[in-house]
Amino acid sequence: MRAACIERIVDVSIKGNEGDEKVFVNIERRVGLADTGDDPQMSSEESGAIASRTSSESCFHAGEGRKSVKEDRSRPSKILRPTRKPDFDVRITPSQSLLFRFSALTFNAHAIHLDPQYCREVEGHKDLLLHGPLSLVFMISVLRSQLRPGEMIKRFDYRNLAPLYANEELKVCVGKKVDKNNKYEVWIEGKEGGYAVKGSAVVGPLIMDNKAEQ
């Protein structure tokens, strides 16, 4: 047996009015134990081999040229403010070097994370754009710091709502759902205090696999 991460596209949907369509892509990642071999077939969920599951939704503009995208990003964006206060929060200012290292770690060479001039002049962003998976790392890390011994994250769903930039402070927030001891709300607030990423998590007992220990 070996540890494995299996990623798949669960759903692709197009929403919005004609000429202003957006493509929503839902991606699921499962982490757990898999049989040895070239084909990473993961053991059944019923056997407890799947340790955790994350689900993310990304949004893309359909059929827009770069000029249209830049014009859209130059307009004032609507700020969606959280409806509750966090039980715990951590403030982080991601640096340009952090984005470079994360790009190298994930083999992501897109200039939007590496070249400030490209971000401003081509994509219409004011600075380097934070990776979506890096925001997930922030949220999971902060949530894990608040779990009790013997607990682990079983499922994590999140959605990116607004861009996050290098050299701007962000706030990672965690709040336990009322009357649901195993469920948490986790979100990231951007510079203006609105939702940038919104997520939810389910926690459960840590899985110890006897086969993996032998």
MDAnalysis code that builds the backbone (N, CA, C; Angstrom):
import MDAnalysis as mda
import numpy as np

u = mda.Universe.empty(642, n_residues=214, atom_resindex=np.repeat(np.arange(214), 3), trajectory=True)
u.add_TopologyAttr("name", ["N", "CA", "C"] * 214)
u.add_TopologyAttr("resid", np.arange(1, 215))
u.add_TopologyAttr("resname", ["MET", "ARG", "ALA", "ALA", "CYS", "ILE", "GLU", "ARG", "ILE", "VAL", "ASP", "VAL", "SER", "ILE", "LYS", "GLY", "ASN", "GLU", "GLY", "ASP", "GLU", "LYS", "VAL", "PHE", "VAL", "ASN", "ILE", "GLU", "ARG", "ARG", "VAL", "GLY", "LEU", "ALA", "ASP", "THR", "GLY", "ASP", "ASP", "PRO", "GLN", "MET", "SER", "SER", "GLU", "GLU", "SER", "GLY", "ALA", "ILE", "ALA", "SER", "ARG", "THR", "SER", "SER", "GLU", "SER", "CYS", "PHE", "HIS", "ALA", "GLY", "GLU", "GLY", "ARG", "LYS", "SER", "VAL", "LYS", "GLU", "ASP", "ARG", "SER", "ARG", "PRO", "SER", "LYS", "ILE", "LEU", "ARG", "PRO", "THR", "ARG", "LYS", "PRO", "ASP", "PHE", "ASP", "VAL", "ARG", "ILE", "THR", "PRO", "SER", "GLN", "SER", "LEU", "LEU", "PHE", "ARG", "PHE", "SER", "ALA", "LEU", "THR", "PHE", "ASN", "ALA", "HIS", "ALA", "ILE", "HIS", "LEU", "ASP", "PRO", "GLN", "TYR", "CYS", "ARG", "GLU", "VAL", "GLU", "GLY", "HIS", "LYS", "ASP", "LEU", "LEU", "LEU", "HIS", "GLY", "PRO", "LEU", "SER", "LEU", "VAL", "PHE", "MET", "ILE", "SER", "VAL", "LEU", "ARG", "SER", "GLN", "LEU", "ARG", "PRO", "GLY", "GLU", "MET", "ILE", "LYS", "ARG", "PHE", "ASP", "TYR", "ARG", "ASN", "LEU", "ALA", "PRO", "LEU", "TYR", "ALA", "ASN", "GLU", "GLU", "LEU", "LYS", "VAL", "CYS", "VAL", "GLY", "LYS", "LYS", "VAL", "ASP", "LYS", "ASN", "ASN", "LYS", "TYR", "GLU", "VAL", "TRP", "ILE", "GLU", "GLY", "LYS", "GLU", "GLY", "GLY", "TYR", "ALA", "VAL", "LYS", "GLY", "SER", "ALA", "VAL", "VAL", "GLY", "PRO", "LEU", "ILE", "MET", "ASP", "ASN", "LYS", "ALA", "GLU", "GLN"])
u.atoms.positions = np.array([
    [0.841, -1.196, 0.000],
    [0.000, 0.000, 0.000],
    [0.881, 1.252, 0.000],
    [0.349, 2.311, -0.588],
    [1.086, 3.568, -0.608],
    [0.101, 4.725, -0.565],
    [0.582, 5.887, -0.159],
    [-0.263, 7.079, -0.145],
    [-0.431, 7.599, -1.570],
    [-1.621, 8.111, -1.864],
    [-1.880, 8.623, -3.213],
    [-2.887, 9.760, -3.158],
    [-2.803, 10.634, -4.151],
    [-3.794, 11.697, -4.338],
    [-4.361, 11.547, -5.744],
    [-5.662, 11.370, -5.833],
    [-6.335, 11.217, -7.122],
    [-7.207, 12.449, -7.365],
    [-7.013, 13.090, -8.500],
    [-7.755, 14.304, -8.839],
    [-8.609, 14.047, -10.072],
    [-9.845, 14.542, -10.046],
    [-10.711, 14.370, -11.218],
    [-11.659, 15.552, -11.346],
    [-12.062, 15.833, -12.578],
    [-13.064, 16.866, -12.839],
    [-14.438, 16.243, -12.643],
    [-15.191, 16.768, -11.686],
    [-16.500, 16.218, -11.351],
    [-17.581, 16.781, -12.256],
    [-17.492, 18.082, -12.542],
    [-18.576, 18.708, -13.301],
    [-18.066, 19.977, -13.975],
    [-18.599, 20.275, -15.154],
    [-18.343, 21.525, -15.860],
    [-19.691, 22.102, -16.276],
    [-19.960, 23.331, -15.874],
    [-21.250, 23.943, -16.213],
    [-21.039, 25.372, -16.687],
    [-21.931, 25.837, -17.571],
    [-21.884, 27.198, -18.102],
    [-23.098, 27.957, -17.574],
    [-22.836, 29.112, -16.976],
    [-23.910, 29.918, -16.403],
    [-23.773, 31.360, -16.870],
    [-24.885, 32.086, -16.832],
    [-24.864, 33.494, -17.206],
    [-25.585, 33.762, -18.505],
    [-25.786, 35.040, -18.791],
    [-26.470, 35.462, -20.007],
    [-25.549, 35.344, -21.217],
    [-26.156, 35.262, -22.393],
    [-25.386, 35.136, -23.624],
    [-24.452, 36.324, -23.788],
    [-23.203, 36.046, -24.072],
    [-22.204, 37.095, -24.201],
    [-21.462, 37.380, -22.910],
    [-21.996, 36.888, -21.804],
    [-21.361, 37.091, -20.497],
    [-21.320, 35.775, -19.727],
    [-21.111, 34.681, -20.468],
    [-21.132, 33.367, -19.837],
    [-19.882, 33.134, -18.993],
    [-20.057, 32.338, -17.960],
    [-18.947, 31.915, -17.118],
    [-18.946, 30.389, -17.045],
    [-17.770, 29.818, -17.084],
    [-17.611, 28.367, -17.011],
    [-17.156, 27.999, -15.600],
    [-17.928, 27.142, -14.940],
    [-17.608, 26.695, -13.589],
    [-17.097, 25.255, -13.657],
    [-15.898, 25.048, -13.115],
    [-15.265, 23.726, -13.125],
    [-15.123, 23.242, -11.687],
    [-15.714, 22.083, -11.391],
    [-15.640, 21.498, -10.058],
    [-14.625, 20.363, -10.062],
    [-13.621, 20.486, -9.204],
    [-12.537, 19.498, -9.131],
    [-12.540, 18.835, -7.762],
    [-12.419, 17.517, -7.761],
    [-12.369, 16.755, -6.515],
    [-11.004, 16.089, -6.382],
    [-10.444, 16.166, -5.165],
    [-9.180, 15.482, -4.867],
    [-9.397, 14.555, -3.683],
    [-8.956, 13.315, -3.826],
    [-9.051, 12.337, -2.738],
    [-7.650, 11.893, -2.339],
    [-7.410, 11.893, -1.049],
    [-6.115, 11.479, -0.515],
    [-6.329, 10.265, 0.372],
    [-5.539, 9.226, 0.160],
    [-5.696, 8.028, 0.970],
    [-4.689, 6.969, 0.578],
    [-5.017, 5.719, 0.858],
    [-4.134, 4.598, 0.550],
    [-4.536, 3.950, -0.770],
    [-3.544, 3.600, -1.572],
    [-3.795, 2.952, -2.864],
    [-2.937, 1.703, -2.965],
    [-3.381, 0.779, -3.808],
    [-2.593, -0.423, -4.055],
    [-1.323, -0.060, -4.820],
    [-0.278, -0.825, -4.646],
    [0.960, -0.570, -5.375],
    [0.768, -0.893, -6.849],
    [1.526, -0.211, -7.692],
    [1.403, -0.414, -9.129],
    [1.350, 0.917, -9.851],
    [1.308, 0.866, -11.180],
    [1.296, 2.084, -11.970],
    [-0.056, 2.775, -11.945],
    [-1.132, 2.025, -11.813],
    [-2.473, 2.601, -11.829],
    [-2.918, 2.857, -10.389],
    [-3.021, 4.137, -9.976],
    [-3.321, 4.439, -8.579],
    [-4.795, 4.261, -8.233],
    [-5.278, 3.016, -8.278],
    [-6.651, 2.748, -7.881],
    [-6.741, 2.785, -6.357],
    [-7.541, 3.707, -5.843],
    [-7.627, 3.862, -4.408],
    [-8.584, 2.842, -3.827],
    [-8.256, 2.356, -2.651],
    [-9.121, 1.394, -1.985],
    [-10.475, 2.016, -1.708],
    [-11.472, 1.194, -1.485],
    [-12.839, 1.678, -1.320],
    [-12.967, 2.577, -0.110],
    [-13.881, 3.538, -0.211],
    [-14.108, 4.471, 0.886],
    [-14.651, 3.757, 2.104],
    [-15.410, 2.690, 1.875],
    [-16.002, 1.965, 2.988],
    [-14.934, 1.324, 3.870],
    [-13.776, 1.000, 3.297],
    [-12.723, 0.353, 4.075],
    [-11.954, 1.330, 4.941],
    [-12.248, 2.622, 4.791],
    [-11.560, 3.634, 5.580],
    [-10.236, 4.063, 4.995],
    [-9.937, 3.628, 3.771],
    [-8.642, 3.950, 3.175],
    [-8.578, 5.391, 2.686],
    [-9.716, 5.986, 2.357],
    [-9.723, 7.372, 1.912],
    [-9.675, 8.267, 3.141],
    [-8.553, 8.948, 3.330],
    [-8.359, 9.742, 4.535],
    [-9.063, 11.088, 4.455],
    [-9.006, 11.749, 3.312],
    [-9.631, 13.065, 3.208],
    [-10.034, 13.343, 1.771],
    [-10.931, 14.302, 1.630],
    [-11.449, 14.664, 0.316],
    [-11.594, 16.181, 0.266],
    [-11.132, 16.800, -0.809],
    [-11.326, 18.228, -1.000],
    [-12.035, 18.454, -2.323],
    [-12.847, 19.503, -2.355],
    [-13.591, 19.841, -3.561],
    [-13.492, 21.341, -3.774],
    [-13.154, 21.760, -4.996],
    [-13.031, 23.183, -5.289],
    [-13.778, 23.518, -6.566],
    [-14.231, 24.769, -6.650],
    [-14.919, 25.236, -7.850],
    [-14.213, 26.475, -8.362],
    [-13.811, 26.452, -9.632],
    [-13.140, 27.577, -10.266],
    [-14.033, 28.145, -11.355],
    [-13.923, 29.454, -11.548],
    [-14.763, 30.140, -12.528],
    [-13.884, 30.769, -13.597],
    [-14.281, 30.583, -14.875],
    [-13.551, 31.153, -15.995],
    [-14.540, 31.897, -16.893],
    [-14.085, 33.018, -17.468],
    [-14.913, 33.740, -18.432],
    [-14.826, 33.045, -19.782],
    [-15.961, 32.808, -20.393],
    [-15.999, 32.090, -21.669],
    [-15.939, 33.064, -22.837],
    [-15.000, 32.819, -23.740],
    [-14.970, 33.557, -24.996],
    [-14.578, 35.011, -24.888],
    [-13.950, 35.439, -23.793],
    [-13.565, 36.832, -23.657],
    [-12.122, 37.035, -24.090],
    [-11.877, 38.143, -24.780],
    [-10.516, 38.512, -25.104],
    [-9.855, 39.188, -23.917],
    [-8.540, 39.391, -24.013],
    [-7.810, 39.986, -22.892],
    [-8.272, 41.418, -22.618],
    [-8.619, 42.171, -23.664],
    [-9.072, 43.540, -23.471],
    [-10.342, 43.571, -22.646],
    [-11.280, 42.685, -22.969],
    [-12.541, 42.620, -22.231],
    [-12.307, 42.226, -20.781],
    [-11.400, 41.276, -20.557],
    [-11.102, 40.836, -19.193],
    [-10.499, 41.971, -18.392],
    [-9.557, 42.722, -18.977],
    [-8.929, 43.834, -18.278],
    [-9.942, 44.916, -17.942],
    [-10.861, 45.201, -18.869],
    [-11.895, 46.197, -18.598],
    [-12.799, 45.757, -17.462],
    [-13.122, 44.469, -17.428],
    [-13.981, 43.941, -16.373],
    [-13.294, 44.051, -15.013],
    [-11.992, 43.788, -14.962],
    [-11.267, 43.836, -13.691],
    [-11.002, 45.258, -13.233],
    [-11.087, 46.240, -14.140],
    [-10.861, 47.631, -13.758],
    [-12.076, 48.235, -13.065],
    [-13.229, 47.583, -13.207],
    [-14.431, 48.091, -12.545],
    [-14.391, 47.766, -11.055],
    [-14.991, 48.625, -10.216],
    [-15.039, 48.331, -8.774],
    [-15.769, 47.018, -8.525],
    [-15.166, 46.150, -7.747],
    [-15.765, 44.845, -7.482],
    [-16.666, 44.903, -6.258],
    [-17.682, 44.066, -6.267],
    [-18.597, 43.993, -5.140],
    [-17.933, 43.234, -4.001],
    [-18.020, 43.799, -2.799],
    [-17.398, 43.177, -1.634],
    [-18.459, 42.415, -0.850],
    [-18.279, 41.109, -0.734],
    [-19.177, 40.267, 0.054],
    [-18.564, 40.080, 1.428],
    [-19.165, 40.677, 2.439],
    [-18.592, 40.635, 3.779],
    [-19.125, 39.437, 4.565],
    [-18.279, 38.833, 5.385],
    [-18.703, 37.683, 6.194],
    [-19.864, 38.042, 7.105],
    [-20.717, 37.069, 7.347],
    [-21.904, 37.280, 8.185],
    [-21.651, 36.925, 9.640],
    [-20.447, 36.473, 9.973],
    [-20.118, 36.106, 11.347],
    [-18.664, 36.462, 11.635],
    [-18.340, 36.491, 12.919],
    [-16.962, 36.712, 13.331],
    [-16.275, 35.359, 13.532],
    [-14.999, 35.290, 13.240],
    [-14.297, 34.012, 13.412],
    [-14.032, 33.701, 14.881],
    [-13.926, 32.417, 15.174],
    [-13.478, 32.001, 16.502],
    [-11.958, 32.128, 16.616],
    [-11.295, 32.064, 15.477],
    [-9.834, 32.138, 15.446],
    [-9.417, 32.645, 14.078],
    [-8.387, 33.479, 14.033],
    [-7.908, 33.962, 12.731],
    [-6.404, 34.176, 12.758],
    [-5.819, 34.111, 11.574],
    [-4.384, 34.327, 11.390],
    [-4.200, 35.280, 10.215],
    [-3.355, 36.283, 10.403],
    [-3.065, 37.233, 9.328],
    [-1.756, 36.849, 8.638],
    [-1.793, 36.835, 7.314],
    [-0.638, 36.421, 6.515],
    [-0.435, 37.430, 5.384],
    [0.812, 37.766, 5.117],
    [1.139, 38.584, 3.947],
    [2.029, 37.752, 3.026],
    [1.454, 37.124, 2.008],
    [2.255, 36.274, 1.106],
    [3.231, 37.116, 0.284],
    [4.465, 36.706, 0.250],
    [5.499, 37.448, -0.473],
    [5.665, 36.916, -1.896],
    [6.369, 37.698, -2.708],
    [6.650, 37.273, -4.079],
    [7.500, 36.002, -4.081],
    [8.422, 35.892, -3.130],
    [9.271, 34.699, -3.069],
    [8.468, 33.463, -2.680],
    [7.433, 33.644, -1.837],
    [6.577, 32.508, -1.480],
    [5.846, 31.988, -2.708],
    [5.311, 32.908, -3.530],
    [4.624, 32.488, -4.748],
    [5.580, 31.779, -5.702],
    [6.826, 32.262, -5.768],
    [7.822, 31.610, -6.623],
    [8.084, 30.183, -6.149],
    [8.259, 30.013, -4.843],
    [8.551, 28.680, -4.314],
    [7.361, 27.739, -4.490],
    [6.143, 28.264, -4.307],
    [4.962, 27.417, -4.476],
    [4.786, 27.038, -5.943],
    [5.098, 27.957, -6.854],
    [5.044, 27.644, -8.288],
    [6.019, 26.527, -8.628],
    [7.221, 26.590, -8.049],
    [8.216, 25.545, -8.300],
    [7.774, 24.214, -7.708],
    [7.200, 24.267, -6.511],
    [6.761, 23.045, -5.843],
    [5.661, 22.339, -6.622],
    [4.762, 23.124, -7.236],
    [3.608, 22.552, -7.936],
    [3.796, 22.503, -9.455],
    [5.003, 22.834, -9.934],
    [5.297, 22.826, -11.378],
    [4.334, 23.730, -12.149],
    [4.025, 24.888, -11.565],
    [3.122, 25.855, -12.182],
    [3.936, 27.081, -12.597],
    [4.231, 27.186, -13.888],
    [5.082, 28.271, -14.380],
    [4.283, 29.415, -14.990],
    [2.994, 29.518, -14.696],
    [2.171, 30.584, -15.278],
    [2.688, 31.943, -14.803],
    [2.856, 32.862, -15.746],
    [3.420, 34.179, -15.445],
    [2.552, 34.991, -14.495],
    [1.291, 34.629, -14.359],
    [0.396, 35.390, -13.494],
    [0.808, 35.280, -12.023],
    [1.618, 34.265, -11.703],
    [2.121, 34.090, -10.339],
    [3.576, 34.539, -10.191],
    [4.225, 34.920, -11.312],
    [5.672, 35.150, -11.284],
    [6.109, 36.505, -11.827],
    [5.346, 37.081, -12.740],
    [5.774, 38.289, -13.452],
    [4.801, 39.440, -13.185],
    [5.156, 40.402, -12.317],
    [4.243, 41.512, -11.999],
    [3.854, 42.340, -13.221],
    [4.790, 42.563, -14.137],
    [4.492, 43.353, -15.329],
    [3.450, 42.652, -16.198],
    [3.594, 41.352, -16.368],
    [2.604, 40.579, -17.126],
    [1.234, 40.687, -16.460],
    [1.195, 40.586, -15.147],
    [-0.083, 40.663, -14.427],
    [-0.795, 41.982, -14.701],
    [-0.040, 43.086, -14.656],
    [-0.646, 44.409, -14.837],
    [-1.009, 44.679, -16.294],
    [-0.077, 44.428, -17.201],
    [-0.253, 44.865, -18.584],
    [-1.055, 43.896, -19.441],
    [-1.030, 42.616, -19.114],
    [-1.720, 41.620, -19.940],
    [-3.014, 41.150, -19.294],
    [-2.952, 40.793, -18.010],
    [-4.118, 40.217, -17.339],
    [-4.971, 41.248, -16.603],
    [-4.438, 42.454, -16.392],
    [-5.220, 43.491, -15.733],
    [-5.259, 43.394, -14.224],
    [-4.384, 42.601, -13.624],
    [-4.287, 42.513, -12.169],
    [-3.251, 43.518, -11.669],
    [-3.399, 43.945, -10.417],
    [-2.493, 44.959, -9.871],
    [-1.169, 44.380, -9.395],
    [-1.113, 43.072, -9.158],
    [0.118, 42.439, -8.689],
    [0.021, 40.937, -8.947],
    [1.025, 40.213, -8.484],
    [1.036, 38.760, -8.652],
    [-0.178, 38.136, -7.989],
    [-0.795, 37.202, -8.685],
    [-2.011, 36.556, -8.198],
    [-1.657, 35.326, -7.369],
    [-2.289, 35.215, -6.218],
    [-2.076, 34.055, -5.355],
    [-2.667, 32.801, -5.994],
    [-1.966, 31.682, -5.894],
    [-2.479, 30.408, -6.396],
    [-3.716, 29.993, -5.592],
    [-4.714, 29.447, -6.279],
    [-5.866, 28.904, -5.566],
    [-5.480, 27.806, -4.590],
    [-4.645, 26.824, -5.014],
    [-4.225, 25.779, -4.079],
    [-3.426, 26.306, -2.890],
    [-2.725, 27.439, -3.049],
    [-1.994, 28.010, -1.917],
    [-2.964, 28.551, -0.872],
    [-4.066, 29.137, -1.327],
    [-5.083, 29.586, -0.368],
    [-5.670, 28.394, 0.382],
    [-5.796, 27.255, -0.304],
    [-6.272, 26.038, 0.356],
    [-5.278, 25.579, 1.424],
    [-3.985, 25.654, 1.118],
    [-2.959, 25.288, 2.099],
    [-3.075, 26.171, 3.339],
    [-3.275, 27.467, 3.140],
    [-3.444, 28.381, 4.274],
    [-4.632, 27.962, 5.136],
    [-5.780, 27.702, 4.491],
    [-6.994, 27.383, 5.244],
    [-6.866, 26.071, 6.005],
    [-6.338, 25.051, 5.342],
    [-6.189, 23.752, 5.999],
    [-5.190, 23.838, 7.152],
    [-4.100, 24.581, 6.957],
    [-3.083, 24.700, 8.006],
    [-3.637, 25.388, 9.245],
    [-4.389, 26.463, 9.045],
    [-4.958, 27.182, 10.191],
    [-6.020, 26.333, 10.881],
    [-6.854, 25.659, 10.103],
    [-7.870, 24.795, 10.706],
    [-7.219, 23.670, 11.507],
    [-6.208, 23.040, 10.963],
    [-5.538, 21.933, 11.667],
    [-4.954, 22.384, 12.997],
    [-4.516, 23.635, 13.070],
    [-3.940, 24.132, 14.323],
    [-4.972, 24.222, 15.438],
    [-6.254, 24.197, 15.080],
    [-7.322, 24.321, 16.067],
    [-7.997, 22.991, 16.396],
    [-7.591, 21.912, 15.749],
    [-8.203, 20.615, 16.014],
    [-7.600, 19.978, 17.260],
    [-8.392, 19.128, 17.886],
    [-7.926, 18.411, 19.068],
    [-7.062, 17.216, 18.654],
    [-6.225, 16.721, 19.576],
    [-5.430, 15.529, 19.266],
    [-6.335, 14.365, 18.859],
    [-5.962, 13.662, 17.807],
    [-6.767, 12.541, 17.329],
    [-7.802, 12.921, 16.297],
    [-7.902, 14.219, 15.955],
    [-8.848, 14.665, 14.926],
    [-8.109, 14.951, 13.623],
    [-8.809, 14.775, 12.514],
    [-8.257, 15.108, 11.207],
    [-9.363, 15.648, 10.310],
    [-8.959, 16.332, 9.248],
    [-9.919, 16.865, 8.281],
    [-10.338, 15.738, 7.348],
    [-11.647, 15.468, 7.283],
    [-12.178, 14.399, 6.438],
    [-12.631, 14.922, 5.072],
    [-13.161, 16.112, 5.054],
    [-13.653, 16.694, 3.805],
    [-13.490, 18.209, 3.871],
    [-13.107, 18.792, 2.737],
    [-12.948, 20.244, 2.671],
    [-13.448, 20.719, 1.313],
    [-14.432, 21.599, 1.319],
    [-14.976, 22.183, 0.091],
    [-14.705, 23.682, 0.113],
    [-14.288, 24.228, -1.018],
    [-14.038, 25.671, -1.033],
    [-14.286, 26.255, -2.422],
    [-14.476, 27.570, -2.430],
    [-14.718, 28.271, -3.683],
    [-13.995, 29.613, -3.649],
    [-13.274, 29.918, -4.717],
    [-12.591, 31.206, -4.831],
    [-13.588, 32.261, -5.305],
    [-13.701, 33.351, -4.558],
    [-14.683, 34.384, -4.863],
    [-14.056, 35.683, -5.358],
    [-12.839, 35.980, -4.938],
    [-12.172, 37.225, -5.334],
    [-10.663, 36.987, -5.332],
    [-9.928, 37.726, -6.157],
    [-8.478, 37.504, -6.230],
    [-7.751, 37.934, -4.963],
    [-6.656, 37.230, -4.667],
    [-5.738, 37.589, -3.591],
    [-4.377, 37.866, -4.217],
    [-3.660, 38.851, -3.666],
    [-2.420, 39.297, -4.295],
    [-1.219, 39.175, -3.364],
    [-0.052, 39.049, -3.991],
    [1.199, 39.062, -3.235],
    [1.376, 40.424, -2.574],
    [2.030, 40.430, -1.430],
    [2.372, 41.653, -0.693],
    [1.162, 42.375, -0.117],
    [0.006, 41.724, -0.082],
    [-1.185, 42.268, 0.573],
    [-1.606, 41.337, 1.705],
    [-1.903, 41.921, 2.856],
    [-2.294, 41.102, 3.997],
    [-3.660, 40.461, 3.762],
    [-3.764, 39.209, 4.135],
    [-5.038, 38.501, 4.102],
    [-5.280, 37.897, 5.480],
    [-6.517, 37.557, 5.754],
    [-6.864, 36.987, 7.059],
    [-7.560, 35.652, 6.869],
    [-6.967, 34.595, 7.416],
    [-7.554, 33.256, 7.374],
    [-8.392, 33.072, 8.632],
    [-9.671, 32.754, 8.456],
    [-10.619, 32.704, 9.571],
    [-11.216, 31.306, 9.731],
    [-11.425, 30.915, 10.978],
    [-12.015, 29.617, 11.303],
    [-13.129, 29.828, 12.313],
    [-14.277, 29.197, 12.072],
    [-15.393, 29.256, 13.015],
    [-16.147, 27.943, 13.028],
    [-16.392, 27.425, 14.217],
    [-17.137, 26.167, 14.329],
    [-18.614, 26.440, 14.098],
    [-19.275, 25.560, 13.344],
    [-20.699, 25.712, 13.092],
    [-21.496, 25.414, 14.357],
    [-22.516, 26.217, 14.587],
    [-23.328, 26.078, 15.789],
    [-24.020, 24.716, 15.807],
    [-23.947, 24.038, 16.949],
    [-24.600, 22.737, 17.169],
    [-24.057, 21.621, 16.275],
    [-22.906, 21.844, 15.631],
    [-22.305, 20.804, 14.789],
    [-20.814, 20.742, 15.110],
    [-20.476, 19.892, 16.075],
    [-19.112, 19.853, 16.585],
    [-18.083, 19.404, 15.559],
    [-18.532, 18.713, 14.512],
    [-17.567, 18.193, 13.537],
    [-17.514, 19.017, 12.254],
    [-18.165, 20.173, 12.233],
    [-18.185, 20.988, 11.021],
    [-17.685, 22.401, 11.315],
    [-16.895, 22.916, 10.372],
    [-16.300, 24.242, 10.520],
    [-16.529, 25.071, 9.261],
    [-16.632, 26.375, 9.463],
    [-16.578, 27.325, 8.363],
    [-15.160, 27.880, 8.324],
    [-14.563, 27.901, 7.154],
    [-13.208, 28.425, 6.989],
    [-13.229, 29.377, 5.797],
    [-12.675, 30.569, 5.984],
    [-12.694, 31.522, 4.879],
    [-11.465, 32.424, 4.945],
    [-11.207, 33.103, 3.832],
    [-10.124, 34.080, 3.756],
    [-10.721, 35.428, 3.392],
    [-10.346, 36.445, 4.158],
    [-10.756, 37.816, 3.874],
    [-9.603, 38.552, 3.203],
    [-9.930, 39.296, 2.160],
    [-8.922, 40.073, 1.459],
    [-8.635, 41.390, 2.148],
    [-7.907, 42.245, 1.463],
    [-7.475, 43.524, 2.022],
    [-8.648, 44.389, 2.466],
    [-9.756, 44.340, 1.720],
    [-10.912, 45.177, 2.027],
    [-11.851, 44.543, 3.048],
    [-11.539, 43.342, 3.516],
    [-12.357, 42.705, 4.539],
    [-13.492, 41.853, 4.012],
    [-13.553, 41.631, 2.708],
    [-14.609, 40.800, 2.131],
    [-14.124, 39.389, 1.858],
    [-15.085, 38.509, 1.551],
    [-14.732, 37.129, 1.206],
    [-13.827, 37.097, -0.028],
    [-12.705, 36.396, 0.065],
    [-11.892, 36.076, -1.103],
    [-12.011, 34.592, -1.418],
    [-12.025, 33.783, -0.367],
    [-12.223, 32.338, -0.486],
    [-13.166, 31.914, 0.631],
    [-14.107, 31.053, 0.301],
    [-15.073, 30.580, 1.295],
    [-15.088, 29.060, 1.274],
    [-14.950, 28.457, 2.452],
    [-14.897, 27.003, 2.516],
    [-15.629, 26.440, 3.712],
    [-15.812, 25.126, 3.687],
    [-16.417, 24.408, 4.809],
    [-15.682, 23.089, 4.977],
    [-15.607, 22.629, 6.220],
    [-14.834, 21.422, 6.511],
    [-15.599, 20.497, 7.440],
    [-15.345, 19.214, 7.265],
    [-15.863, 18.183, 8.167],
    [-14.657, 17.475, 8.766],
    [-14.632, 17.350, 10.097],
    [-13.518, 16.677, 10.758],
    [-14.008, 15.382, 11.393],
    [-13.069, 14.490, 11.661],
    [-13.414, 13.203, 12.262],
    [-12.194, 12.587, 12.910],
    [-12.329, 11.381, 13.440],
    [-11.206, 10.727, 14.112],
    [-10.095, 10.362, 13.140],
    [-8.870, 10.441, 13.623],
    [-7.706, 10.079, 12.832],
    [-7.745, 8.601, 12.483],
    [-7.491, 8.281, 11.208],
    [-7.515, 6.895, 10.744],
    [-6.122, 6.302, 10.864],
    [-6.020, 5.190, 11.533],
    [-4.764, 4.446, 11.617],
    [-4.959, 3.117, 10.911],
    [-4.222, 2.901, 9.843],
    [-4.369, 1.681, 9.055],
    [-3.314, 0.671, 9.486],
    [-3.744, -0.457, 9.992],
    [-2.815, -1.468, 10.494],
    [-1.909, -2.025, 9.398],
    [-2.448, -2.151, 8.166],
    [-1.657, -2.695, 7.059],
    [-0.481, -1.781, 6.735],
    [-0.745, -0.439, 6.833],
    [0.301, 0.511, 6.477],
    [1.437, 0.482, 7.491],
    [1.139, 0.037, 8.728],
    [2.149, 0.039, 9.774],
    [3.015, -1.212, 9.736],
    [2.559, -2.254, 9.059],
    [3.294, -3.513, 9.044],
    [4.480, -3.461, 8.080],
])
